[in-house]
Amino acid sequence: MRSSTLLLAAALCATAAALPRFWGGRSRDGFVRHHEEERGHRIVHDSRLDSAVTGTASITQKIDHFNAADTRTFKQRYFFRNDNNLGVKKVNFLYLSGEQTASEKMISGDNKPIVQYARKFAGNLFALEHRYYGSSRPFADTATENLKFLSSRQAIEDIAEFIKQINANSGSSDTKWVIVGGSYAGNLAAWSRLKHPELITGAIASSAPLLAQLDFYGYLNTVQNNVQQYPNCAQQLKAGIDSIAMLFETSTGRDTLDKKFPVSPKLKTYGDLQDNDIVTFFTYVTDSFEGASQYGDPKPIGDLCAEFTTGYGIQGYDPVDALASLVKKYTLAESPTKTFDTNYTAQIEDLLKTDYDEDTDYTGRLWTWQTCTEFGYFQSTDWGSVDTNIFQATVPVNIYVDMCVDMFNIDIAAIKKNIDATNDYYGQRDYYTGTKVFFAHGSVDPWSWLTKQLGTAQHWSVITVEVAGGTHCSDLNAACDSDGNNCSKERQRVQDLTQENIDQWLNGPFTAPDSIKLADNVGKRPIWYDQFVPSPLSISQNNANDVVANNRAMRTLAINENQFNAANVATNHTRKYRRGSGWNQFTGKNVLHRMHHTMDAMMRPEWPINIEQGNVDQPWDHFDTTNNKQFQQRFFVNEMYAKTDANGNKLKNSPNFLMIGGEGPESDAWVTNEGYAWMTYAKEVGANVYILEHRYYGESKLGTTDMQYLTSAQMLYDVARFISIVKRDRGATGPWITFGGSYPGALAAWSREWFPELILGAVGSSGPVLAKNDFFEYMQVVENVLRAKSDKCADRTQDAFDKLRQMTHDAQGRSQISKKFNLQPAWSNNQNDKVKAINIQNVFANLYGLFQGIVQYSDDNKKQGIDYTVKELCEIMTDEATYPDSLDAVRRVQMWVYDDYGNPKTGSDPEDDFAVLRDMANYIDGKKDPDGTKPFSDKDLADVLWTWQTCNEFGYYQTTDYGYGLFGNPVPLNFYITMCEKVFGIEMEHVEKAVARSNYQYGGRARYSATNVMLPNGNLDPWHALGITAQGNLDKSVVPILIDGTAHCADMYPARPEDLPQLVQARQTILANIKSWLSGVPVDTPTVPTEVPPPPPTTTSASHLSAIAALLAPLLAVLVL
């Protein structure tokens, strides 16, 4: 993948800093290359061609098609060829040039497929140049303010207007048009048919990346798959990348790279080598392998691998030298200096030039604009561990985000919004609703990852084919010429099939609608088996005072257990279970909240009645009728508030509140503490309160170590079955309302969506209803909160983490980090001692995890959230008198959070934690060791269980893949995927599919389709970024509330006199809606979201950790309530 200059770097220019000839999946002259002309293949010309039938012309186009008041125009160039039209049929073929300069070559010769199609169907040929490219320039330069009309939407309207004008000029309004395009122009072909079926009869879309995507990790993943067809090549490429990454760790190593590679200026001249500089270096290293995969250039991948491994197995072979040789021979083939400049800033300076200067290839700047404002397509290495990813974490997506900021002041939020808008407008890849389109892609083309996939067409007239062994747009390359030369049977097969479809579009006999209406099951539950299986409740009634006393005792014990940190080792067991900084980087569970149960106990009344604990039999698998295994699921119930008749008997029609358990053990706390908000609601409306423990957690174990039945869908059916059984066994006829916070908040929202016949309404607090693999928005909110509190606090935090980044670049600096933060295992100052990138990531994860935990829970109305606030955090960070070195301030924060003012330890090796998680997985069935001891408590086991759920359903991985930021770029997605690989054997493809499945079955944010749901979120809570915070197209009975100044699940906890008015109002609004659901009388609910203002985008590097050591950040899966 390319580096900083990926797509942007299309600006592959012939500048002094000779950029790679192939950049960001884009060749210097555009995505679609006319290989036959360039490589000297014989082009068959037709003797009939003359100026009467071929030429160049232009039409007048509006600059803005979507603003009738804007009358400005520009001239758009096109080429024509009319020698094939014999007056028999009214057919025109239009070739779209895409993001490059158009030329007559696009429709010249005799052996191009489009020429052959036109000849076959007696059609005229046209080639239309894209606005802004070539000579079709709306403005005199490419200044940012002039680029606002450079978009695919405007381009599609250009196409439509062109057709209208040509039809008008010819006097043939009934002419049939077939549109042809490859790569981005392939998108335009398919989209123009979608948007203008009244003008366009059919479209040929070759290698069209219909899916806009921020992190296009699939590009290099496909390159890797191609390389792995040649095992020695894959092995040595990985060895070479590994060696280069390690050489970057020390000054002597960088000197070695200076000697082996023609880099200028030399690496040793850099005062502060930035992460983006290192990333840029790697883009040169991998250039030839990308070109070979995408175009077979400089040669097919097999031939390139053969050259690369020449001498392999012979003494003296060095894969680094072999890579350097490829760089010199191919990547720098067109460089006048035969050197390359790895300086990111110098590249940006080139791309900031706004002149239409052919010497600098202005098209790179234009295409970069389109990627930042529409498509993303940022080709990263964010997909796996060093064991499964040949390219390691060498190219994080951050570099592309930085380029968008540095070139156009477009930050990650805008990029993401732009990409979402593109997919919504066109239906992306899977929901394309056009008809009469022929999609083709090559099997080895890295761009095929984003193209229409085989078997996904929504209508019979949409054809998708794969060219076996084909590269990018290879079906548009010349097939057999008139002498039978340059033949490819596979290419010819696809072109023959294309021709058959054109014939069908033009001549029938079958007809197709202009578009189709999609019908799907997004947000719909699957079939529920065995919903009426008899399963009685098992209830045990206890004396209230005994229950309270017992629970208090258990809580006291739990508090003591949780107070250990990384230094603690179980004295009765050989296993080490370290809690790090209080913020578990794998599960997101926070030891900071170890105190909140004490508060529960203090606030709990001495109940005059019994509290009931019970169990209900649940099937292991609700979706398999052949599996008869069952487990007992624990619940607690309190009927204290139930309505009574005149004789004091409890009414069966009292409302029922059900708190859905989450990723941890449950107790009676949520049904006994009158201070909790839902208890006050229950008292107000006379409701029974239940809490149902989540399957696998606490005492609701299945008795198996097989985690395949641990899913949110299974839990939702547990909820539905539990309600059905309670209604039957207890004769409870009253309505049910579900509650939950964080992950259970999402479960509550989904329970109403899936089971409206059982559940009247739901309150889902801080529920992340959108599953997302790369959850970079989390760290954005953390940064915004710190910045909103104090610029100085944010600046000092940024300074500290930038120092850490610089110190990791040599052994002496790493040794200083080790001493200051008491790393375990320690790092030495020996230059020969190498430190793995993942270990560096782990240290960063533990350190900025301190900030994450405080921000997420600050002032959330639990005792710990009151004790540990952003205000106090910033007081420490800004105390320059006491801590002139910002790193000392971070160390003080660590001591404060650990409640350890001695010398607390910081974990540096995640492999230890991976091993513990694997060990835990052996005990989730409840078994003990042979000596009768349990090495892990149920709270401990929740870590591995929730980690499984993130790998198998949700992602939620909180990376720093958002460009410039306070913490730098220390957390690529790779770390979390490494965790999934190491602990469960789950790789990136599985995680991606799992996330997609979750969003499909629940609708995500955009297609959530329930009614009667309250969705409160705090705008200081990082998790609100995955919640529903605005009404949008939701049913009016779904009420999002974004509470200003509050944190995670703050609306659920006991009220305080200090509560903000917005929080008080939120609770009142929730209660009003609950009453409305119960009474059937609608309520008018004000819902005005309030956002924390984002910091202004910066254009100076914060701390972008090198791609080699792109840090791992804490995996915050949903927090315990």
Secondary structure as GFF3:
##gff-version 3
##sequence-region A 1 1121
A	DSSP	three_ten_helix	8	10	.	.	.	ID=ss1
A	DSSP	beta_strand	22	23	.	.	.	ID=ss2
A	DSSP	beta_strand	26	27	.	.	.	ID=ss3
A	DSSP	alpha_helix	35	38	.	.	.	ID=ss4
A	DSSP	beta_strand	54	62	.	.	.	ID=ss5
A	DSSP	beta_strand	73	81	.	.	.	ID=ss6
A	DSSP	beta_strand	91	96	.	.	.	ID=ss7
A	DSSP	three_ten_helix	104	107	.	.	.	ID=ss8
A	DSSP	alpha_helix	113	120	.	.	.	ID=ss9
A	DSSP	beta_strand	124	128	.	.	.	ID=ss10
A	DSSP	three_ten_helix	144	149	.	.	.	ID=ss11
A	DSSP	alpha_helix	152	170	.	.	.	ID=ss12
A	DSSP	beta_strand	176	182	.	.	.	ID=ss13
A	DSSP	alpha_helix	184	195	.	.	.	ID=ss14
A	DSSP	beta_strand	202	206	.	.	.	ID=ss15
A	DSSP	beta_strand	213	215	.	.	.	ID=ss16
A	DSSP	alpha_helix	218	227	.	.	.	ID=ss17
A	DSSP	alpha_helix	231	247	.	.	.	ID=ss18
A	DSSP	alpha_helix	251	260	.	.	.	ID=ss19
A	DSSP	three_ten_helix	267	269	.	.	.	ID=ss20
A	DSSP	alpha_helix	275	295	.	.	.	ID=ss21
A	DSSP	alpha_helix	301	308	.	.	.	ID=ss22
A	DSSP	alpha_helix	319	326	.	.	.	ID=ss23
A	DSSP	pi_helix	327	331	.	.	.	ID=ss24
A	DSSP	alpha_helix	344	351	.	.	.	ID=ss25
A	DSSP	three_ten_helix	358	360	.	.	.	ID=ss26
A	DSSP	alpha_helix	363	370	.	.	.	ID=ss27
A	DSSP	pi_helix	371	375	.	.	.	ID=ss28
A	DSSP	beta_strand	376	378	.	.	.	ID=ss29
A	DSSP	alpha_helix	398	408	.	.	.	ID=ss30
A	DSSP	alpha_helix	412	426	.	.	.	ID=ss31
A	DSSP	beta_strand	437	442	.	.	.	ID=ss32
A	DSSP	three_ten_helix	446	450	.	.	.	ID=ss33
A	DSSP	beta_strand	462	467	.	.	.	ID=ss34
A	DSSP	three_ten_helix	474	476	.	.	.	ID=ss35
A	DSSP	alpha_helix	489	507	.	.	.	ID=ss36
A	DSSP	beta_strand	537	542	.	.	.	ID=ss37
A	DSSP	alpha_helix	544	562	.	.	.	ID=ss38
A	DSSP	three_ten_helix	591	595	.	.	.	ID=ss39
A	DSSP	alpha_helix	596	603	.	.	.	ID=ss40
A	DSSP	beta_strand	611	619	.	.	.	ID=ss41
A	DSSP	beta_strand	630	638	.	.	.	ID=ss42
A	DSSP	beta_strand	656	660	.	.	.	ID=ss43
A	DSSP	alpha_helix	669	672	.	.	.	ID=ss44
A	DSSP	alpha_helix	677	685	.	.	.	ID=ss45
A	DSSP	beta_strand	688	692	.	.	.	ID=ss46
A	DSSP	three_ten_helix	707	709	.	.	.	ID=ss47
A	DSSP	alpha_helix	712	730	.	.	.	ID=ss48
A	DSSP	beta_strand	736	741	.	.	.	ID=ss49
A	DSSP	alpha_helix	743	754	.	.	.	ID=ss50
A	DSSP	beta_strand	761	765	.	.	.	ID=ss51
A	DSSP	beta_strand	772	774	.	.	.	ID=ss52
A	DSSP	alpha_helix	777	789	.	.	.	ID=ss53
A	DSSP	alpha_helix	791	807	.	.	.	ID=ss54
A	DSSP	alpha_helix	811	820	.	.	.	ID=ss55
A	DSSP	beta_strand	823	824	.	.	.	ID=ss56
A	DSSP	alpha_helix	837	857	.	.	.	ID=ss57
A	DSSP	alpha_helix	863	867	.	.	.	ID=ss58
A	DSSP	alpha_helix	870	877	.	.	.	ID=ss59
A	DSSP	alpha_helix	886	898	.	.	.	ID=ss60
A	DSSP	beta_strand	906	907	.	.	.	ID=ss61
A	DSSP	alpha_helix	910	920	.	.	.	ID=ss62
A	DSSP	three_ten_helix	921	923	.	.	.	ID=ss63
A	DSSP	alpha_helix	938	949	.	.	.	ID=ss64
A	DSSP	pi_helix	950	954	.	.	.	ID=ss65
A	DSSP	beta_strand	955	957	.	.	.	ID=ss66
A	DSSP	alpha_helix	974	984	.	.	.	ID=ss67
A	DSSP	alpha_helix	988	1002	.	.	.	ID=ss68
A	DSSP	beta_strand	1013	1018	.	.	.	ID=ss69
A	DSSP	three_ten_helix	1022	1026	.	.	.	ID=ss70
A	DSSP	beta_strand	1038	1043	.	.	.	ID=ss71
A	DSSP	three_ten_helix	1050	1052	.	.	.	ID=ss72
A	DSSP	alpha_helix	1061	1079	.	.	.	ID=ss73
A	DSSP	three_ten_helix	1107	1109	.	.	.	ID=ss74
###
